[in-house]
Amino acid sequence: MAFAINEINKNPNLLPNVTLGYSLYDNCATLGIAFRASLSLASGQEEQILLDETCVGSNPVLGIVGDSYSTFTIATSDVIGLFQLPIVSYFATCPCLSDRKRFPSFFRTIPSDTFQVRAMIQILNHFSWNWVGLLVSDDDYGLNAARSFQSDLAQSGQGCLAYTEILPWGNDPTELKRIVNLIKTSTARVVIVFAHEIHMIHLMEEVVRQNVTGRQWMASEAWTASTVLQTPHLMPYLGGTLGIAIRRGEIPGLREFLLQIRPDQNYNNSYGNSIVKQFWEYTFQCAFAPAPAGWIEAEGELCTGQEDLESAGTELLDMSELRPEYNVYKAVYALAYALDDMLRCVPGTGPFSGDGCASLQRMEPWQKVNFTTSFGDNVSFNENGDALPIYDIMNWQWLPDGRTKVHGVGEVKRSLSKGEELTIDENKIFWNFEPKEPPRSVCSESCAPGTRMARKKGEPECCFDCVPCSEGKISNETDSMECISCPEDYWSNDRHDHCVPKKTEFLSYHEPLGICLTTTSLLGTFLCAVVLIIFIHHRSTPMVRANNSELSFLLLVSLKLCFLCSLLFIGRPRLWTCQLRHAGFGIVFVLCVSCILVKTMVVLAVFKASKPGSGAVLKWFGAMQQRGTVLVLTSVQAAICIAWLVTSSPTPHKNTLYHNDKIVYECVVGSTVGFAVLLGYIGLLAILSFLLAFLARNLPDNFNEAKLITFSMLIFGAVWVAFVPAYVNSPGKYADAVEVFAILSSSFGLLVALFGPKCYIILLRPERNTKKAIMGKGATKS
């Protein structure tokens, strides 16, 4: 401060014809002393001075630089604000001081803890530390930092506090033992401390006593640069500490200025002469006269005041780490520039009411300030009195030779154009862990893709379980809060991290079941063709002629179509196959059953015509009438199918109800009534055929075909009665397989029952293929 004022007074371009003076007060780390000093400055209770006729009375105090403690600054600013006297602090960081209503004349050249807290959170996010402990001092600095940290961390959603503890003032062994034991047992490996150097000294004594290692410490600006803690005794515990430090600056000429300091009884206490003397005696291990009794004999020699300060190796001359000092330098210059702007103000262009200007006799704390230091830093204050924030990030490095070094590894700052920026060079960081890499500090490990986070009841949101996504849902990001459902035609893969197309299912030609059914269908078709060839080849024999050869040929053709129509049920359903499979099945089966029905009616008519007086019956069952009856009966079924297809046609459908992970392609019948009428009509004709054949079963004939028809209709009916419940209860492709099986079974039943015995006689028992053998006794009786 003395150097800055001396430099300003020598600068002809800054405050010309004005000389700045100052008074120094030591607050002795006591609120009462600091409060009395500021009150006496503001109220003019200073010693009376006379410099010249234009400056008479008490010291014209234009501003106060200080205090360093937030608590002291809050108390003094409450009073100083009443006098509208500017107070510029270089070390008070409490966010509460940004309250313009309560502290209208407060400014500071150090960033608020609001920014420091956000800087800490950015560092946590950078290293993915989301589970940390927080220790704060029991004062406004620590308590406000704790509130701000908890609030900002919750808003960011990037981490949680494992614990928050308040460090006691003074050495409280019981409380410190409890806090350190909590640090030791907690799973949080990162410990953040917003406290002062004295708190850390007491805390580290207990840390060493309990030997708590393996913790990553993070320091607030209050103790980041503390040399007292940077000892070989504490580095096994504090090595690798990351800290937020006040912006380092350079003050050209300060070292030379300090070298000029000499203890002088006649120095008018300009630099606090008593303090200089104490420093001198400590540095050179001497005493000023009059020396305490026995000093010369026991301790050393008297101080002359001419000792060589430069060769003493004192830290006072170390200009490499000017941090709070740089803030003091900027604070003095801020007051000087504000005063200079005020004195240069031209009436009519001023910032006050009526465009007026202030004066030395009428000071106002509202003068705007904006200047650049010799180090290149721009200094200005926002509407809350806060300077543009910038911090250095420091790392406590434990060198191989046992020395310690606090090294800058990055910075965090806010600019008007880019907002808040964090820059860290990880290659420069010393990690006090094995291996030499950042530690992990999480309550729960990240949930991999395929799982979601499930909060643990009663614990912070950073503590969670990883629950696998349910079937059909995925999460393709780390730490997903929810699993998302796959689209309709997709399903989750085994890892549940992405959706894959669902498997498709239908009765295929390439699967064993489809191959078996196809082979059986083709076999039936082949057998029908063989029988048809046999009947054509032996069409002139009594066996073929006696069994109405024309209807037999038509029946064989219809059975062949029955076998072939089953192929429509195999393969991926399409619109034309869905429409054709049921319509074709219905028509060819009616054609088949109609032929059987007509054959049965002809058998009854022939035997009835053999009775006296019944010959006219046969004229209704001639060849034309038989063909017409079959055509009419089949046309009815065709009309039913056309009406069904027009009103509510069967369509292909993707069914996902049977299996969540599969798409079952099937044909929906459209109108259940239409399908029921189709089946009912077939059933009606089959029942009529069975009843008529049953009535004709005992008619006299060595080869009575009515018996074969009766047996075939029994097989047909049994198959289709069993089909209904089996079809209803079979899912997906198995419903189609059941229907194909019913078609093939009933077709084989008709083929074997109706044509098996005839082929046996034609091929193996030709002696029975005669008119006499067929008619037997019945012919004689007739």
C-alpha positions in Angstrom: 0.0 0.0 0.0 2.8 2.4 0.9 4.6 1.6 -2.4 1.4 2.2 -4.4 0.7 5.6 -2.8 4.3 6.6 -3.2 4.1 5.6 -6.9 0.9 7.5 -7.4 2.3 10.7 -5.7 5.3 10.6 -8.1 3.1 10.1 -11.2 2.5 13.6 -12.8 -0.4 12.3 -14.9 -2.4 10.9 -12.0 -3.8 13.2 -9.4 -1.6 16.2 -10.3 -1.3 18.8 -7.5 -2.8 16.3 -5.1 -0.7 14.3 -2.6 -2.2 11.2 -1.0 -1.5 10.2 2.5 -2.6 7.2 4.6 -3.0 5.8 8.1 -2.3 2.1 8.9 -4.2 0.1 11.4 -3.5 -3.4 12.7 -6.8 -5.1 13.5 -4.9 -7.7 15.5 -7.3 -10.3 14.2 -9.9 -8.8 16.5 -13.3 -7.5 15.4 -13.5 -4.9 18.1 -10.2 -3.2 17.1 -11.0 -3.3 13.4 -14.5 -1.8 14.1 -13.1 1.0 16.3 -10.4 1.9 13.7 -12.9 2.1 10.8 -15.4 4.1 12.9 -12.7 6.6 13.9 -11.6 7.1 10.3 -15.2 7.6 9.1 -16.2 10.0 11.9 -13.1 12.2 11.9 -11.9 11.3 15.4 -8.2 11.6 14.2 -5.5 13.9 15.4 -5.8 17.4 14.1 -3.3 18.3 11.4 -2.4 21.5 9.5 -0.9 21.1 6.0 -1.8 24.4 4.4 -4.5 26.9 4.5 -6.7 24.9 2.1 -6.6 21.8 4.2 -7.5 22.3 7.8 -9.1 19.9 10.3 -9.3 16.1 10.6 -7.8 13.8 8.0 -9.8 14.0 4.7 -10.4 10.3 4.5 -11.5 9.5 1.0 -11.6 5.7 1.2 -10.6 2.6 3.2 -8.6 -0.3 2.0 -9.6 -3.5 3.9 -10.5 -5.6 5.8 -9.0 -9.0 5.1 -11.6 -11.0 7.0 -15.1 -11.3 5.7 -16.7 -11.1 9.1 -14.8 -7.9 10.0 -15.6 -6.4 6.6 -19.3 -7.0 7.1 -19.3 -5.3 10.4 -17.3 -2.3 9.3 -19.1 -1.9 6.0 -22.4 -1.8 7.8 -21.2 1.4 9.6 -19.0 2.8 6.8 -22.0 2.6 4.5 -23.9 5.1 6.6 -21.2 7.6 5.9 -21.1 6.8 2.2 -17.4 6.2 2.4 -15.9 3.9 -0.1 -14.3 0.7 1.3 -12.3 -1.5 -1.0 -11.4 -4.9 0.3 -8.5 -7.0 -1.1 -9.3 -10.3 0.7 -13.0 -10.4 1.9 -14.8 -12.9 -0.4 -18.2 -13.5 1.3 -21.0 -13.4 -1.3 -23.2 -11.5 1.1 -21.0 -8.4 0.5 -22.4 -8.1 -3.0 -25.7 -7.0 -1.5 -25.9 -3.4 -2.8 -28.8 -2.5 -0.5 -26.9 -3.4 2.6 -23.4 -2.4 1.5 -23.9 0.5 -0.9 -20.3 1.7 -0.7 -18.4 -1.6 -0.7 -16.1 -2.8 -3.4 -13.4 -5.5 -3.7 -10.5 -6.4 -5.9 -10.8 -10.1 -5.1 -13.5 -12.3 -6.6 -16.6 -13.2 -4.6 -16.8 -16.7 -3.2 -19.8 -17.2 -5.5 -17.3 -17.4 -8.4 -14.8 -19.4 -6.3 -17.5 -22.0 -5.6 -18.4 -22.2 -9.2 -14.7 -22.6 -10.1 -14.5 -25.5 -7.5 -17.5 -27.2 -9.1 -16.0 -26.8 -12.6 -12.8 -28.6 -11.3 -14.9 -31.3 -9.8 -16.8 -31.8 -13.1 -13.5 -31.8 -15.0 -12.2 -34.8 -13.1 -15.6 -36.4 -12.7 -15.6 -36.1 -8.9 -19.2 -36.2 -7.9 -18.9 -37.4 -4.3 -17.1 -35.0 -2.1 -16.8 -33.8 1.5 -17.0 -30.1 2.6 -15.3 -28.5 5.6 -15.8 -24.8 6.4 -14.8 -22.4 9.1 -17.3 -21.2 11.7 -17.6 -17.6 10.4 -19.2 -15.7 7.6 -16.6 -16.7 5.1 -17.1 -20.5 5.7 -20.8 -20.5 6.3 -21.7 -18.4 3.3 -19.3 -20.5 1.2 -21.1 -23.7 2.4 -24.5 -22.3 1.5 -23.4 -21.2 -1.9 -21.6 -24.5 -2.6 -24.6 -26.6 -1.6 -27.0 -24.5 -3.7 -24.8 -24.3 -6.8 -23.9 -28.0 -6.6 -27.5 -29.0 -6.4 -28.4 -26.7 -9.4 -25.6 -28.1 -11.5 -26.8 -31.7 -10.8 -23.2 -32.8 -11.2 -22.4 -34.0 -7.7 -23.3 -34.5 -4.1 -21.9 -33.8 -0.7 -21.0 -36.8 1.4 -20.8 -34.6 4.5 -20.6 -30.9 5.5 -18.7 -30.1 8.7 -17.9 -26.9 10.5 -14.3 -26.5 11.8 -14.2 -25.1 15.3 -12.2 -22.0 16.2 -9.2 -22.9 18.3 -8.0 -26.4 19.1 -11.1 -28.6 20.0 -9.6 -32.1 20.1 -12.9 -33.9 20.6 -14.6 -32.2 17.7 -11.6 -32.4 15.4 -11.2 -36.1 16.2 -14.8 -36.7 15.2 -14.5 -34.7 11.9 -11.2 -36.5 10.9 -12.7 -39.9 11.7 -15.6 -39.0 9.4 -13.2 -38.1 6.7 -11.4 -41.4 7.3 -14.5 -43.6 7.1 -16.3 -41.8 4.3 -16.2 -43.1 0.7 -15.6 -39.6 -0.6 -11.9 -39.3 -1.5 -12.1 -35.5 -2.3 -12.2 -33.1 0.6 -12.9 -29.4 0.0 -11.9 -26.9 2.7 -13.2 -23.3 2.9 -11.3 -22.2 6.0 -8.4 -20.2 7.2 -4.8 -21.2 7.8 -5.3 -21.6 11.5 -8.1 -24.0 11.0 -6.0 -26.2 8.7 -3.1 -26.3 11.2 -5.3 -27.8 13.9 -7.1 -30.1 11.4 -3.9 -31.5 10.0 -2.5 -32.2 13.4 -5.4 -34.6 13.9 -5.1 -36.0 10.3 -1.5 -36.9 11.0 -2.5 -38.4 14.4 -5.0 -40.7 12.7 -2.8 -41.2 9.6 -5.6 -40.4 7.1 -4.0 -40.7 3.6 -5.4 -41.3 0.2 -7.4 -38.1 0.1 -7.4 -35.4 -2.5 -7.6 -32.0 -0.8 -9.0 -28.9 -2.4 -8.1 -25.6 -0.9 -9.9 -22.3 -1.0 -7.9 -19.1 -1.7 -7.6 -18.5 2.1 -5.0 -21.3 2.6 -3.8 -22.3 -0.9 -0.6 -20.3 -0.6 0.0 -21.1 3.1 3.7 -21.9 3.5 3.1 -23.0 7.1 1.4 -26.2 5.8 3.9 -26.9 3.1 6.3 -28.9 5.3 7.8 -32.4 4.8 5.8 -33.5 7.9 2.5 -32.7 6.2 3.2 -33.4 2.5 2.4 -37.1 2.7 -1.1 -36.0 3.4 -1.4 -32.6 1.6 0.8 -33.4 -1.4 -1.1 -33.0 -4.7 -3.6 -30.5 -3.2 -5.4 -28.5 -5.8 -6.2 -25.0 -4.7 -7.9 -21.8 -5.9 -5.5 -18.9 -5.6 -5.8 -15.2 -6.0 -4.6 -14.0 -9.4 -0.8 -13.6 -9.3 0.4 -10.2 -10.4 3.7 -8.3 -10.9 4.4 -5.0 -9.3 7.5 -3.4 -11.0 9.7 -1.5 -8.6 8.3 -3.0 -5.4 11.5 -5.0 -4.6 13.7 -1.9 -4.9 11.2 0.0 -2.8 11.4 -2.6 0.0 15.2 -2.6 -0.1 15.1 1.1 0.8 13.3 0.5 4.0 15.4 1.2 7.1 14.3 1.4 10.8 14.7 5.1 11.7 13.5 6.6 14.9 12.9 9.9 13.1 11.0 8.2 10.3 7.7 9.6 11.6 6.3 6.1 11.6 5.7 6.4 7.9 5.7 2.7 7.2 4.7 1.6 10.7 8.2 2.0 12.2 7.5 -0.3 15.1 6.5 -3.0 12.7 9.7 -2.4 10.7 11.8 -2.7 13.8 10.2 -6.0 14.8 10.8 -7.3 11.3 14.4 -6.1 11.4 15.1 -7.8 14.7 13.6 -11.1 13.6 15.4 -11.1 10.3 18.9 -10.2 11.6 18.6 -11.7 15.1 19.6 -8.5 16.8 18.0 -5.9 19.1 17.7 -2.2 18.9 19.0 -0.1 21.8 18.0 0.0 24.6 18.3 -3.8 24.3 16.6 -6.1 26.9 18.8 -6.9 29.9 21.2 -9.8 29.1 20.5 -9.6 25.3 24.1 -9.0 24.2 25.5 -11.8 26.4 22.7 -14.4 25.6 21.4 -13.7 22.1 23.6 -11.6 20.0 24.5 -8.0 19.1 22.7 -4.8 18.7 21.0 -3.7 15.5 22.6 -0.8 13.7 19.8 -0.3 11.1 22.4 -0.5 8.3 22.3 -4.3 7.9 22.2 -5.6 4.3 18.6 -6.6 3.7 19.2 -8.0 0.2 21.7 -10.6 1.5 19.4 -11.7 4.3 17.4 -14.1 2.1 14.1 -13.0 3.5 10.8 -14.0 1.9 9.8 -10.3 2.0 11.8 -9.8 -1.2 10.2 -12.8 -3.1 8.3 -11.1 -5.9 7.2 -14.3 -7.6 3.9 -14.9 -5.7 2.3 -11.5 -5.3 -1.4 -12.4 -4.8 -3.1 -10.5 -1.9 -0.4 -7.9 -2.3 -1.4 -7.4 -5.9 -5.1 -7.0 -4.8 -4.0 -4.3 -2.3 -2.1 -2.6 -5.1 -5.2 -2.6 -7.3 -7.4 -1.4 -4.5 -5.2 1.7 -3.9 -5.1 2.5 -7.6 -8.9 2.1 -7.8 -9.4 4.8 -5.2 -6.8 7.0 -6.9 -8.3 6.7 -10.4 -11.8 7.4 -8.9 -10.4 10.5 -7.2 -8.6 11.6 -10.4 -11.7 11.2 -12.6 -13.7 13.2 -10.0 -11.2 16.1 -10.0 -11.1 16.1 -13.8 -14.9 16.3 -14.1 -16.3 19.2 -16.1 -19.5 20.7 -14.6 -22.4 19.9 -16.9 -21.0 16.5 -17.9 -20.7 14.9 -14.5 -22.3 11.6 -13.4 -24.4 13.1 -10.6 -27.7 14.9 -10.5 -27.9 17.8 -12.8 -24.8 16.5 -14.5 -22.9 17.8 -11.6 -19.4 16.9 -10.4 -18.1 15.8 -6.9 -15.3 17.5 -5.0 -12.9 16.8 -2.2 -15.3 18.5 0.1 -18.3 16.5 -1.2 -17.2 12.9 -1.9 -19.5 10.3 -3.4 -18.7 6.6 -3.6 -20.4 6.3 -7.0 -17.6 7.4 -9.2 -17.0 4.8 -11.9 -13.6 3.2 -12.3 -12.0 1.4 -15.2 -8.2 1.2 -15.6 -5.4 -1.2 -16.6 -2.5 -2.1 -14.3 1.1 -2.3 -15.4 0.7 -6.1 -15.4 -2.0 -5.8 -18.1 -5.0 -6.6 -15.9 -8.2 -4.6 -16.5 -9.8 -3.4 -13.2 -13.4 -2.4 -13.1 -16.4 -3.0 -10.8 -19.8 -4.3 -11.7 -23.1 -3.1 -10.3 -22.5 -5.1 -7.1 -19.0 -3.7 -6.5 -17.3 -7.0 -7.6 -14.2 -7.0 -9.9 -14.0 -9.1 -13.0 -13.3 -12.6 -11.5 -10.1 -14.6 -12.3 -8.4 -17.3 -10.3 -5.2 -19.3 -10.7 -5.4 -23.1 -10.0 -2.5 -24.2 -7.9 -1.0 -27.7 -7.2 1.1 -28.6 -4.2 4.0 -30.6 -5.6 6.2 -32.8 -3.5 9.6 -32.9 -5.3 11.9 -35.9 -5.2 14.5 -34.0 -3.1 11.9 -33.4 -0.4 11.2 -29.8 -1.2 7.7 -28.5 -1.9 6.5 -26.3 -4.6 3.1 -24.6 -5.3 2.8 -24.6 -9.0 0.2 -23.0 -11.3 -1.6 -25.6 -13.4 -4.4 -23.6 -14.9 -6.8 -20.8 -14.4 -10.5 -20.1 -14.3 -11.9 -16.7 -15.3 -15.0 -15.0 -16.5 -14.9 -12.8 -19.6 -17.7 -10.7 -21.1 -17.5 -12.5 -24.4 -17.0 -16.2 -23.4 -18.4 -16.4 -19.9 -16.7 -18.7 -17.4 -13.7 -20.6 -18.7 -11.7 -23.4 -17.1 -8.2 -24.2 -18.3 -6.2 -27.0 -16.7 -2.9 -28.6 -17.9 -3.2 -32.1 -16.4 0.4 -33.0 -17.4 1.7 -30.5 -14.8 -0.3 -31.9 -11.9 1.3 -33.9 -9.2 -1.0 -36.6 -7.9 -0.2 -38.0 -4.5 -1.5 -41.5 -5.4 -0.3 -44.7 -6.9 -0.6 -44.8 -9.9 0.1 -41.1 -10.6 -3.4 -40.3 -11.9 -6.5 -38.5 -10.6 -8.4 -40.5 -8.0 -12.0 -41.6 -8.4 -14.5 -40.1 -6.0 -18.0 -41.3 -6.6 -20.7 -42.7 -4.4 -21.8 -45.1 -7.1 -20.1 -46.2 -10.3 -21.6 -45.0 -13.5 -24.4 -47.0 -15.0 -23.4 -48.5 -18.3 -25.6 -48.5 -21.4 -28.3 -51.0 -21.0 -29.1 -50.0 -17.4 -30.7 -47.0 -15.7 -30.1 -45.2 -12.4 -32.4 -46.0 -9.5 -32.1 -43.7 -6.5 -31.3 -45.3 -3.2 -33.9 -44.3 -0.7 -32.8 -41.8 1.9 -29.5 -41.1 0.2 -28.2 -38.3 -2.1 -29.0 -38.5 -5.7 -25.4 -39.5 -6.5 -25.9 -42.7 -4.7 -27.9 -45.1 -6.9 -28.2 -48.7 -8.1 -27.9 -49.6 -11.7 -31.0 -51.5 -12.8 -31.0 -53.4 -16.1 -33.6 -52.1 -18.6 -36.6 -54.3 -19.0 -37.4 -56.3 -22.1 -38.1 -54.1 -25.1 -36.4 -51.0 -23.5 -32.9 -49.7 -23.9 -30.5 -47.0 -22.7 -27.7 -46.1 -25.1 -26.0 -43.6 -22.8 -24.0 -43.7 -19.6 -26.0 -42.8 -16.4 -29.4 -42.8 -18.1 -32.2 -41.8 -15.8 -34.8 -43.8 -17.8 -34.9 -46.6 -20.3 -36.6 -45.8 -23.6 -39.0 -48.1 -25.4 -38.0 -49.5 -28.8 -40.2 -48.7 -31.8 -43.0 -51.1 -32.6 -41.0 -53.2 -35.1 -37.8 -53.3 -33.0 -36.7 -55.0 -29.8 -33.9 -54.6 -27.3 -30.7 -56.6 -27.9 -29.2 -58.8 -25.2 -27.2 -55.9 -23.7 -30.2 -53.6 -23.9 -28.1 -50.8 -25.4 -29.7 -50.5 -28.8 -32.8 -51.7 -30.6 -32.6 -54.4 -33.3 -35.3 -55.4 -35.7 -37.7 -58.0 -34.2 -37.4 -61.5 -35.4 -40.2 -62.5 -37.8 -42.2 -65.6 -37.6 -44.4 -67.4 -40.1 -44.9 -70.8 -41.5 -41.9 -70.9 -43.8 -40.9 -73.3 -46.6 -37.4 -73.4 -45.0 -38.2 -74.7 -41.6 -38.7 -78.3 -40.8 -42.4 -78.0 -40.1 -43.0 -76.2 -43.4 -40.9 -78.7 -45.3 -42.8 -81.6 -43.8 -46.2 -80.0 -44.7 -45.1 -79.1 -48.2 -43.8 -82.6 -48.8 -47.0 -84.1 -47.6 -49.0 -81.8 -49.7 -47.0 -82.6 -52.8 -47.2 -86.3 -51.9 -51.0 -86.1 -51.7 -51.1 -84.3 -55.1 -49.0 -87.0 -56.6 -51.1 -89.8 -55.2 -54.3 -88.1 -56.6 -52.6 -87.9 -60.0 -51.6 -91.6 -59.8 -55.1 -92.6 -58.9 -56.5 -90.4 -61.7 -54.2 -92.1 -64.2 -55.2 -95.5 -62.9 -58.9 -94.7 -63.3 -58.4 -93.2 -66.7 -56.5 -96.2 -67.8 -59.2 -98.6 -66.5 -62.1 -96.4 -67.3 -63.8 -99.2 -69.3 -63.7 -101.7 -66.4 -66.9 -102.4 -64.4 -65.3 -101.1 -61.2 -64.7 -97.6 -62.7 -68.0 -97.5 -64.6 -70.1 -98.8 -61.7 -68.9 -95.9 -59.5 -69.9 -93.0 -61.7 -66.6 -92.4 -63.4 -67.3 -88.8 -64.3 -67.9 -87.8 -60.6 -65.0 -89.9 -59.6 -62.7 -88.0 -62.0 -64.1 -84.7 -60.7 -63.7 -85.8 -57.1 -60.0 -86.7 -57.8 -59.4 -83.3 -59.4 -61.0 -81.6 -56.4 -58.9 -83.6 -53.9 -55.8 -82.7 -55.9 -56.8 -79.0 -55.5 -57.4 -79.6 -51.8 -53.8 -80.8 -51.4 -52.5 -77.9 -53.5 -54.5 -75.2 -51.7 -52.7 -76.1 -48.4 -49.5 -74.6 -50.0 -51.2 -71.1 -49.8 -50.9 -71.4 -46.0 -47.1 -71.7 -46.1 -44.8 -68.7 -46.7 -45.0 -65.1 -45.6 -48.6 -63.9 -45.7 -49.4 -61.4 -48.4 -52.7 -59.8 -49.3 -53.4 -62.1 -52.3 -52.4 -65.3 -50.4 -54.6 -64.3 -47.4 -57.6 -63.7 -49.7 -56.9 -66.8 -51.8 -56.1 -69.3 -49.1 -59.5 -69.3 -47.3 -61.5 -68.7 -50.5 -59.7 -71.4 -52.4 -59.9 -73.8 -49.4 -63.6 -73.2 -49.0 -64.5 -73.6 -52.7 -62.4 -76.7 -53.5 -63.6 -78.5 -50.3 -67.3 -77.7 -51.3 -66.5 -79.0 -54.7 -65.1 -82.2 -53.2 -68.0 -82.7 -50.7 -70.6 -81.8 -53.4 -69.2 -84.6 -55.6 -69.5 -87.0 -52.6 -73.0 -85.8 -51.8 -74.2 -86.3 -55.4 -72.6 -89.7 -55.6 -74.5 -90.7 -52.5 -77.7 -89.4 -53.8 -77.2 -91.3 -57.1 -76.6 -94.5 -55.2 -79.9 -94.1 -53.3 -81.7 -93.1 -56.5 -80.4 -96.2 -58.3 -81.5 -98.6 -55.7 -84.8 -96.9 -55.2 -85.5 -97.0 -58.9 -85.0 -100.8 -58.8 -88.3 -101.1 -57.0 -91.5 -101.5 -59.0 -93.1 -98.2 -60.0 -90.0 -96.1 -59.1 -88.3 -95.9 -62.5 -89.1 -92.2 -63.0 -86.7 -91.3 -60.2 -83.6 -91.8 -62.3 -84.6 -89.1 -64.7 -83.7 -86.5 -62.0 -80.2 -88.0 -61.6 -78.9 -88.0 -65.1 -75.4 -86.8 -66.0 -76.6 -83.2 -66.6 -78.4 -83.1 -63.3 -75.4 -84.4 -61.4 -73.1 -81.8 -63.0 -75.7 -79.1 -62.4 -76.1 -80.0 -58.7 -72.3 -79.9 -58.1 -72.1 -76.6 -59.9 -74.9 -75.0 -57.9 -73.6 -76.2 -54.6 -70.1 -75.0 -55.4 -71.5 -71.7 -56.7 -73.2 -71.0 -53.3 -69.8 -71.3 -51.6 -68.3 -69.1 -54.3 -71.0 -66.5 -53.6 -70.2 -66.7 -49.9 -66.5 -66.2 -50.5 -67.1 -63.2 -52.8 -69.4 -61.5 -50.3 -66.8 -62.1 -47.6 -63.9 -60.8 -49.6 -65.9 -57.7 -50.7 -67.2 -56.7 -47.2 -64.3 -57.7 -44.9 -61.4 -59.3 -46.7 -58.7 -61.3 -44.9 -55.5 -59.2 -44.7 -51.9 -59.9 -43.5 -51.3 -58.7 -40.0 -48.2 -58.2 -37.8 -49.0 -59.7 -34.5 -46.9 -58.7 -31.5 -49.1 -60.1 -28.8 -47.8 -63.6 -28.8 -44.2 -62.7 -28.4 -42.8 -59.3 -27.4 -39.6 -59.9 -29.2 -41.1 -61.4 -32.4 -43.4 -60.2 -35.1 -45.8 -63.0 -36.1 -47.0 -62.6 -39.6 -50.5 -64.0 -39.9 -53.7 -63.6 -41.9 -56.6 -62.2 -40.0 -59.9 -63.5 -41.3 -61.5 -60.0 -41.4 -65.1 -61.1 -40.8 -65.4 -63.9 -38.3 -69.0 -64.3 -39.5 -67.9 -64.8 -43.1 -65.3 -67.4 -42.1 -67.9 -69.2 -39.9 -70.4 -69.3 -42.7 -67.8 -70.7 -45.1 -66.9 -73.5 -42.6 -70.6 -74.0 -41.7 -71.6 -74.5 -45.3 -68.9 -77.2 -45.7 -70.0 -78.8 -42.6 -73.6 -78.8 -43.7 -72.8 -80.6 -46.9 -70.6 -83.1 -45.1 -73.4 -83.9 -42.6 -75.9 -84.4 -45.5 -73.4 -86.7 -47.2 -72.9 -88.6 -44.1 -76.6 -89.1 -43.3 -77.5 -90.2 -46.9 -74.5 -92.5 -47.0 -75.5 -93.9 -43.6 -79.0 -94.7 -44.9 -77.6 -96.4 -48.0 -75.0 -98.5 -46.1 -77.1 -101.7 -46.1 -78.3 -101.7 -49.7 -77.7 -105.0 -51.5 -74.4 -104.8 -53.4 -71.1 -106.6 -53.2 -69.4 -103.3 -53.6 -71.7 -100.7 -51.9 -69.9 -97.3 -52.2 -72.2 -95.9 -49.5 -70.2 -97.7 -46.8 -67.0 -96.0 -48.1 -68.6 -92.6 -48.2 -69.9 -93.1 -44.6 -66.5 -94.0 -43.4 -64.8 -91.1 -45.3 -67.3 -88.6 -43.9 -66.6 -89.9 -40.4 -62.9 -89.2 -40.9 -63.7 -85.8 -42.5 -66.0 -84.8 -39.6 -63.6 -86.0 -36.9 -60.7 -84.1 -38.4 -62.6 -80.8 -38.7 -64.3 -81.1 -35.2 -60.8 -81.5 -33.7 -59.6 -78.6 -35.9 -61.7 -75.9 -34.3 -60.3 -76.0 -30.7 -56.8 -76.7 -31.9 -56.9 -73.7 -34.3 -58.3 -71.4 -31.7 -55.6 -72.3 -29.2 -52.7 -72.3 -31.5 -50.6 -69.1 -31.7 -49.1 -67.6 -34.9 -47.7 -70.0 -37.4 -49.0 -73.0 -35.5 -52.5 -72.0 -36.3 -51.7 -72.1 -40.0 -49.9 -75.5 -39.4 -53.1 -76.8 -37.7 -55.2 -75.7 -40.6 -52.8 -77.2 -43.2 -52.8 -80.4 -41.2 -56.6 -80.5 -41.1 -56.7 -80.0 -44.9 -54.2 -82.7 -45.6 -55.7 -85.2 -43.0 -59.2 -84.8 -44.4 -58.0 -85.0 -48.0 -55.9 -88.1 -47.3 -58.9 -89.6 -45.4 -61.2 -89.0 -48.4 -58.6 -90.2 -50.9 -57.8 -93.4 -49.0 -61.3 -94.2 -47.9 -63.0 -93.6 -51.3 -60.3 -94.8 -53.7 -58.1 -97.1 -51.7 -60.4 -100.2 -52.0 -61.1 -99.6 -55.7 -57.4 -99.3 -56.5 -56.8 -102.5 -54.6 -59.3 -104.4 -56.7 -58.2 -102.8 -60.0 -54.5 -103.4 -59.5 -54.3 -106.4 -57.2 -57.6 -108.3 -57.5 -58.5 -108.0 -61.2 -60.7 -111.1 -61.0 -63.1 -109.2 -58.8 -63.2 -106.3 -61.3 -66.2 -107.9 -63.2 -69.8 -107.1 -63.5 -70.8 -110.4 -62.0 -68.5 -110.0 -59.1 -69.6 -106.5 -58.4 -73.4 -107.3 -58.8 -73.3 -110.7 -57.1 -76.6 -112.1 -55.9 -78.1 -108.8 -55.9 -78.2 -108.8 -59.7 -80.2 -112.0 -59.9 -82.7 -110.8 -57.4 -83.1 -107.6 -59.3 
